[in-house]
């Protein structure tokens, strides 16, 4: 009999909650590593790669399952793995007890159970995130549509130039550069701001932001994704500032940063010139501090440890062994042949799987199965003389079914019906 659909749903929900917890833990550790080691380093391309990779690792590591044998692994790593996996070692929901409550004469099922509320809240959060994202994208399309008479395609820079006529600040979104042509700026300042936004377009920073936005829809409950977006935008601005300052000079570009008035119009997904904190950007431009390459390498062993903790699962190898094949009702002489599978007894031994139930419960034991192999090589009258349980007998039956017909016993040169007894040992090694 299969599991009740509600129980299956609860088990999947339990796995999802554990995954979310492990992913959030991994993301939090990688965030702290960046904040304390890399944030003030002027390795902007490396920082950008780290931030994007960290999000990917946090999402992927808990999904990857790699078995390893703790007996051949250093004890230090086993201790780290054991401590780290405590985050997801216990079930969050006891699925089998989901409906275990006492029924009295006046009791009735609540309108919503607590896990149903959690599921409903998650779905509502995802729906709101999708709606918000589509609404923002539509607003950009409307801007382009209404300002289409002011839109020009710049071949050299490979972008669309859209004059906003003061309706919104200067910013970039994918290959669109929205320019506030009402600003009172000198030609030099215009050139610097345009150069800054064109860096965002060339470096495809909008793709980074949209990637984070999609993950925010799925993991809207994870606060570290919002922090990662802030750090990524900060890194984008530093990179664009450095490229422009390298051409125009740090002093002149710093004056422009100080002069620029912040304009935030709610265009969360665009990159625009006055978006980040000017003081931080000025300090980063004027800082003479050299890149500490040792710090850049420090996160690598941390990532390796997190990969080991969240992607590896300790499993002791399990062996299934057929001890001896016994023919019960015939005496086999030197010229006689015992009944065997067509591909040999070793193939049968290899095809018997150690059941996951028995592994999880750390069960060992011997299954004694007997059956008759008739003159046509067909197995008949099968029974278990001793059992272990935990699906061990089921796996033996499946393996015997996969072997198909056997070679019948040959007694005095004639095919003969014979009774076979197989002791099959299930042992953790």
C-alpha positions as CSV (number, residue, x, y, z in Angstrom):
1,X,0.0,0.0,0.0
2,X,1.4,3.4,-1.0
3,X,1.7,6.4,1.2
4,X,-1.1,8.8,1.6
5,X,-0.8,11.8,-0.7
6,X,-0.7,14.2,2.3
7,X,2.1,12.3,3.8
8,X,4.1,12.4,0.6
9,X,3.4,16.1,0.3
10,X,4.7,16.6,3.9
11,X,7.8,14.6,3.2
12,X,8.6,16.8,0.2
13,X,7.9,19.9,2.2
14,X,10.2,18.7,4.9
15,X,13.0,18.1,2.4
16,X,12.4,21.6,0.9
17,X,12.6,23.2,4.3
18,X,15.8,21.4,5.2
19,X,17.2,22.5,1.8
20,X,16.2,26.1,2.4
21,X,17.9,26.0,5.8
22,X,21.1,24.5,4.4
23,X,21.2,26.9,1.5
24,X,20.6,29.9,3.7
25,X,23.4,28.7,6.1
26,X,25.8,28.3,3.2
27,X,24.9,31.7,1.8
28,X,25.3,33.4,5.2
29,X,28.9,31.9,5.6
30,X,29.9,33.0,2.1
31,X,28.4,36.5,2.8
32,X,30.4,36.9,6.0
33,X,33.6,35.8,4.2
34,X,33.1,38.4,1.5
35,X,32.2,41.2,4.0
36,X,35.2,40.8,6.2
37,X,37.8,39.6,3.6
38,X,37.0,41.0,0.1
39,X,34.6,44.0,0.4
40,X,37.4,46.6,0.8
41,X,39.7,45.0,-1.8
42,X,40.0,46.7,-5.2
43,X,39.8,43.4,-7.1
44,X,36.4,44.3,-8.5
45,X,36.2,41.7,-11.2
46,X,37.2,39.0,-8.8
47,X,34.6,40.3,-6.3
48,X,31.9,40.3,-8.9
49,X,32.7,36.7,-9.8
50,X,32.8,35.7,-6.1
51,X,29.4,37.1,-5.4
52,X,27.8,35.4,-8.3
53,X,29.6,32.1,-7.7
54,X,28.7,32.3,-4.0
55,X,25.0,32.5,-4.7
56,X,25.3,29.6,-7.2
57,X,27.2,27.5,-4.7
58,X,24.7,28.1,-1.9
59,X,21.8,27.1,-4.2
60,X,23.6,24.0,-5.7
61,X,25.7,22.5,-2.8
62,X,22.7,21.2,-0.8
63,X,21.3,19.6,-4.0
64,X,24.4,17.6,-4.8
65,X,24.7,14.2,-3.2
66,X,28.1,12.5,-3.2
67,X,28.7,9.4,-1.1
68,X,32.0,8.9,0.7
69,X,33.4,6.4,3.1
70,X,34.2,7.9,6.5
71,X,36.5,5.0,7.3
72,X,38.9,6.3,4.7
73,X,38.5,9.9,5.5
74,X,40.6,11.9,8.1
75,X,38.8,12.2,11.4
76,X,39.1,16.0,11.3
77,X,37.0,16.1,8.1
78,X,34.5,13.6,9.6
79,X,34.1,15.9,12.6
80,X,33.6,19.0,10.4
81,X,31.0,17.1,8.3
82,X,29.2,15.8,11.4
83,X,29.0,19.3,13.0
84,X,28.0,21.0,9.7
85,X,25.3,18.5,8.9
86,X,23.5,19.0,12.2
87,X,21.7,21.9,10.4
88,X,19.7,19.3,8.4
89,X,20.0,16.1,10.3
90,X,16.6,16.2,12.0
91,X,13.2,16.4,10.2
92,X,11.4,19.7,10.5
93,X,8.0,18.0,10.0
94,X,7.0,14.6,11.3
95,X,5.1,13.5,8.3
96,X,3.6,10.4,9.8
97,X,2.2,12.4,12.7
98,X,0.7,15.2,10.7
99,X,-2.8,14.1,11.4
100,X,-2.1,12.5,14.8
101,X,-4.5,14.4,17.1
102,X,-7.2,13.2,19.5
103,X,-10.7,13.3,18.2
104,X,-13.4,14.2,20.7
105,X,-17.1,14.7,20.2
106,X,-16.8,18.4,19.4
107,X,-13.4,18.5,17.7
108,X,-13.0,19.2,14.0
109,X,-10.2,19.8,11.6
110,X,-8.8,23.4,11.7
111,X,-9.4,25.5,8.6
112,X,-5.7,25.5,7.9
113,X,-2.9,23.5,9.5
114,X,0.4,25.2,10.3
115,X,2.2,23.6,7.4
116,X,-0.5,24.6,5.1
117,X,-0.1,28.2,6.2
118,X,3.6,28.0,5.5
119,X,3.0,26.6,2.0
120,X,0.3,29.2,1.3
121,X,2.7,32.0,2.4
122,X,5.5,30.8,0.2
123,X,3.2,30.6,-2.8
124,X,1.9,34.1,-2.1
125,X,5.5,35.4,-1.8
126,X,6.5,33.9,-5.1
127,X,3.4,35.2,-6.9
128,X,4.0,38.7,-5.5
129,X,7.7,38.5,-6.6
130,X,6.8,37.5,-10.1
131,X,4.1,40.2,-10.3
132,X,6.6,42.9,-9.1
133,X,9.3,41.8,-11.6
134,X,6.9,41.7,-14.6
135,X,5.5,45.1,-13.5
136,X,9.0,46.6,-13.5
137,X,10.0,45.2,-16.8
138,X,6.7,46.5,-18.3
139,X,7.5,50.0,-16.9
140,X,10.8,49.9,-18.8
141,X,9.1,48.9,-22.0
142,X,6.6,51.7,-21.6
143,X,9.4,54.2,-21.1
144,X,11.0,53.1,-24.4
145,X,7.6,53.1,-26.2
146,X,6.6,56.6,-25.1
147,X,10.1,58.0,-25.7
148,X,10.6,56.2,-29.0
149,X,10.9,59.5,-30.9
150,X,13.9,60.3,-28.7
151,X,15.5,56.9,-29.0
152,X,18.7,56.5,-31.0
153,X,20.9,53.4,-31.5
154,X,24.6,54.0,-30.9
155,X,26.5,51.7,-33.2
156,X,29.9,52.2,-31.7
157,X,28.7,51.5,-28.1
158,X,26.0,49.0,-29.2
159,X,23.3,50.5,-27.1
160,X,20.0,52.4,-27.4
161,X,20.1,56.0,-26.1
162,X,16.8,57.2,-24.7
163,X,16.2,60.8,-23.5
164,X,13.9,60.9,-20.5
165,X,13.2,64.6,-20.5
166,X,13.5,64.8,-16.7
167,X,10.9,62.1,-16.0
168,X,13.5,59.8,-14.5
169,X,17.3,59.9,-13.7
170,X,20.1,58.7,-15.9
171,X,20.5,54.9,-15.7
172,X,21.2,51.9,-17.8
173,X,19.2,48.7,-18.2
174,X,20.6,45.9,-20.4
175,X,21.5,47.7,-23.7
176,X,19.3,50.8,-23.0
177,X,20.9,54.0,-21.7
178,X,18.2,56.3,-20.3
179,X,19.6,59.9,-20.3
180,X,18.1,62.7,-18.2
181,X,18.7,65.5,-20.8
182,X,17.4,68.2,-18.5
183,X,20.4,68.1,-16.2
184,X,22.6,71.2,-16.1
185,X,26.0,69.6,-16.8
186,X,29.1,70.6,-18.6
187,X,30.2,68.6,-21.6
188,X,33.0,67.0,-19.6
189,X,30.5,65.9,-16.9
190,X,28.1,64.5,-19.5
191,X,30.9,62.5,-21.1
192,X,31.9,61.1,-17.7
193,X,28.4,60.1,-16.7
194,X,27.7,58.6,-20.1
195,X,31.0,56.7,-20.0
196,X,30.0,55.3,-16.5
197,X,26.7,54.0,-17.8
198,X,28.2,52.5,-20.9
199,X,30.6,50.5,-18.7
200,X,27.5,49.0,-17.0
201,X,26.1,48.1,-20.5
202,X,29.4,46.6,-21.8
203,X,30.0,44.6,-18.6
204,X,26.4,43.3,-18.7
205,X,25.7,44.2,-15.1
206,X,21.9,44.0,-15.7
207,X,22.2,40.3,-16.2
208,X,23.8,40.0,-12.7
209,X,20.9,41.9,-11.1
210,X,18.2,40.0,-13.0
211,X,19.8,36.7,-11.9
212,X,19.6,37.8,-8.3
213,X,16.1,39.1,-8.8
214,X,14.9,35.7,-10.1
215,X,16.5,33.9,-7.1
216,X,14.8,36.5,-4.8
217,X,11.5,35.4,-6.2
218,X,12.2,31.7,-5.4
219,X,14.0,32.4,-2.1
220,X,12.1,35.5,-1.1
221,X,12.4,34.5,2.6
222,X,16.2,34.5,2.6
223,X,17.5,37.9,3.7
224,X,21.0,37.2,2.5
225,X,20.0,37.4,-1.1
226,X,18.9,41.0,-0.6
227,X,22.3,41.7,1.0
228,X,24.1,40.0,-1.9
229,X,22.2,42.3,-4.3
230,X,23.4,45.4,-2.4
231,X,27.0,44.1,-2.5
232,X,26.8,43.2,-6.2
233,X,25.5,46.7,-7.1
234,X,28.2,48.2,-5.0
235,X,30.8,46.2,-6.9
236,X,29.3,47.3,-10.2
237,X,29.6,50.9,-9.3
238,X,33.2,50.5,-8.1
239,X,34.1,48.8,-11.4
240,X,32.5,51.5,-13.5
241,X,34.1,54.3,-11.5
242,X,37.5,52.8,-11.9
243,X,37.2,52.5,-15.7
244,X,36.0,56.1,-16.1
245,X,38.5,57.5,-13.7
246,X,41.3,55.7,-15.5
247,X,40.5,57.7,-18.7
248,X,39.4,61.1,-17.2
249,X,41.5,61.2,-14.1
250,X,40.6,60.4,-10.5
251,X,40.5,64.1,-9.3
252,X,38.0,65.3,-12.0
253,X,35.8,62.2,-11.6
254,X,35.8,62.5,-7.8
255,X,34.6,66.1,-8.2
256,X,31.7,64.9,-10.3
257,X,30.7,62.3,-7.7
258,X,30.6,64.8,-5.0
259,X,28.6,67.2,-7.1
260,X,26.0,64.6,-8.2
261,X,22.7,64.8,-6.3
262,X,21.2,61.4,-5.5
263,X,18.0,60.7,-7.4
264,X,16.2,57.5,-6.5
265,X,13.0,56.9,-8.5
266,X,12.3,53.3,-7.5
267,X,14.0,51.8,-10.6
268,X,15.4,48.9,-8.6
269,X,16.6,46.9,-11.6
270,X,18.5,49.6,-13.4
271,X,22.1,50.8,-12.9
272,X,22.2,54.6,-12.5
273,X,25.0,57.0,-11.8
274,X,23.9,58.3,-8.3
275,X,22.7,55.1,-6.9
276,X,25.3,54.0,-4.4
277,X,26.8,55.9,-1.5
278,X,29.1,58.6,-2.9
279,X,31.5,58.6,0.1
280,X,32.3,54.9,-0.3
281,X,32.9,55.4,-4.0
282,X,35.1,58.4,-3.5
283,X,37.1,56.5,-0.8
284,X,37.5,53.6,-3.1
285,X,38.8,55.8,-5.9
286,X,41.2,57.7,-3.8
287,X,42.5,54.7,-1.8
288,X,46.1,53.8,-2.7
289,X,45.8,50.4,-1.0
290,X,47.1,47.5,-3.1
291,X,45.2,44.3,-3.7
292,X,46.0,41.7,-1.1
293,X,46.2,38.5,-3.2
294,X,46.4,36.3,-0.1
295,X,42.9,37.5,0.9
296,X,41.6,36.6,-2.5
297,X,42.7,33.0,-1.9
298,X,41.3,32.6,1.6
299,X,37.6,32.0,0.5
300,X,38.7,29.0,-1.7
301,X,39.3,26.5,1.2
302,X,36.1,27.8,2.8
303,X,34.2,27.0,-0.3
304,X,35.8,23.5,-0.5
305,X,34.8,22.9,3.2
306,X,31.2,24.0,2.5
307,X,31.1,21.7,-0.6
308,X,32.2,18.8,1.6
309,X,29.7,19.6,4.3
310,X,26.6,20.1,2.2
311,X,27.2,17.9,-0.8
312,X,28.9,14.8,0.7
313,X,27.0,12.2,2.6
314,X,28.8,9.7,4.8
315,X,27.9,6.1,3.8
316,X,29.6,2.9,5.0
317,X,29.9,0.5,2.1
318,X,27.4,-2.4,2.3
319,X,28.1,-5.9,1.0
320,X,25.8,-8.6,-0.1
321,X,27.4,-12.1,-0.2
322,X,26.1,-15.5,-1.2
323,X,27.9,-17.9,1.1
324,X,27.3,-21.4,-0.4
325,X,25.0,-22.9,-2.9
326,X,23.5,-26.1,-1.5
327,X,21.6,-28.7,-3.5
328,X,19.2,-30.4,-1.0
329,X,17.8,-33.4,-2.8
330,X,20.7,-34.6,-4.9
331,X,24.3,-35.7,-4.3
332,X,26.5,-34.0,-6.8
333,X,29.4,-36.1,-7.9
334,X,32.5,-35.0,-9.9
335,X,30.8,-35.2,-13.3
336,X,27.4,-33.7,-12.3
337,X,26.5,-30.0,-12.5
338,X,24.7,-27.9,-10.0
339,X,21.9,-25.5,-11.1
340,X,23.3,-22.0,-11.7
341,X,22.2,-18.7,-13.3
342,X,23.1,-18.4,-16.9
343,X,25.7,-15.8,-16.1
344,X,27.0,-17.5,-13.0
345,X,26.4,-17.1,-9.3
346,X,28.6,-14.1,-9.1
347,X,26.2,-12.1,-11.3
348,X,23.4,-12.9,-9.0
349,X,25.4,-11.8,-6.0
350,X,26.2,-8.5,-7.7
351,X,22.6,-7.8,-8.7
352,X,21.3,-8.1,-5.1
353,X,21.0,-4.5,-3.8
354,X,21.4,-3.6,-0.1
355,X,18.0,-2.0,0.7
356,X,18.0,1.7,1.8
357,X,15.7,0.8,4.7
358,X,18.2,-1.7,6.1
359,X,21.1,0.7,5.6
360,X,19.3,3.5,7.4
361,X,18.4,1.2,10.3
362,X,21.9,-0.3,10.3
363,X,20.5,-3.8,9.9
364,X,22.6,-6.8,9.1
365,X,21.7,-10.5,8.8
366,X,21.3,-13.5,6.7
367,X,18.4,-14.3,4.4
368,X,18.0,-18.0,3.7
369,X,16.0,-18.7,0.5
370,X,15.2,-22.0,-1.1
371,X,13.6,-22.9,-4.4
372,X,13.3,-25.5,-7.0
373,X,15.0,-25.3,-10.4
374,X,13.0,-27.6,-12.8
375,X,14.4,-29.3,-15.9
376,X,13.6,-26.2,-18.0
377,X,15.6,-23.9,-15.7
378,X,12.5,-22.2,-14.2
379,X,12.5,-21.3,-10.5
380,X,9.5,-22.8,-8.6
381,X,8.2,-23.2,-5.1
382,X,10.3,-20.3,-3.6
383,X,10.3,-19.7,0.1
384,X,12.3,-18.0,2.8
385,X,13.6,-20.2,5.6
386,X,14.9,-17.2,7.5
387,X,14.3,-13.5,7.0
388,X,15.9,-10.2,8.0
389,X,13.1,-7.8,6.9
390,X,13.6,-4.1,5.9
391,X,13.1,-5.0,2.2
392,X,16.0,-7.5,2.1
393,X,13.7,-10.3,0.9
394,X,12.2,-8.0,-1.7
395,X,15.6,-7.3,-3.1
396,X,16.5,-11.0,-3.2
397,X,13.3,-11.7,-5.2
398,X,14.0,-8.8,-7.6
399,X,17.5,-10.1,-8.2
400,X,16.3,-13.7,-8.8
401,X,13.7,-12.3,-11.3
402,X,16.4,-10.4,-13.1
403,X,18.5,-13.6,-13.6
404,X,15.8,-15.2,-15.7
405,X,16.1,-18.9,-16.4
406,X,18.8,-21.0,-14.8
407,X,20.9,-23.9,-16.1
408,X,19.2,-27.0,-14.7
409,X,21.1,-29.5,-12.6
410,X,22.8,-32.2,-14.7
411,X,22.8,-35.6,-12.9
412,X,24.2,-38.5,-14.8
413,X,24.2,-36.4,-18.0
414,X,20.4,-35.7,-17.7
415,X,18.6,-32.4,-16.8
416,X,17.2,-33.0,-13.3
417,X,14.9,-31.0,-11.0
418,X,16.9,-29.9,-8.0
419,X,16.1,-28.0,-4.8
420,X,18.5,-25.1,-4.2
421,X,19.2,-23.4,-0.9
422,X,21.0,-19.9,-0.9
423,X,22.2,-18.3,2.3
424,X,22.6,-14.6,1.4
425,X,24.4,-12.4,3.9
426,X,23.7,-8.7,4.2
427,X,26.6,-7.0,6.1
428,X,27.8,-3.5,6.7
429,X,31.5,-3.2,6.2
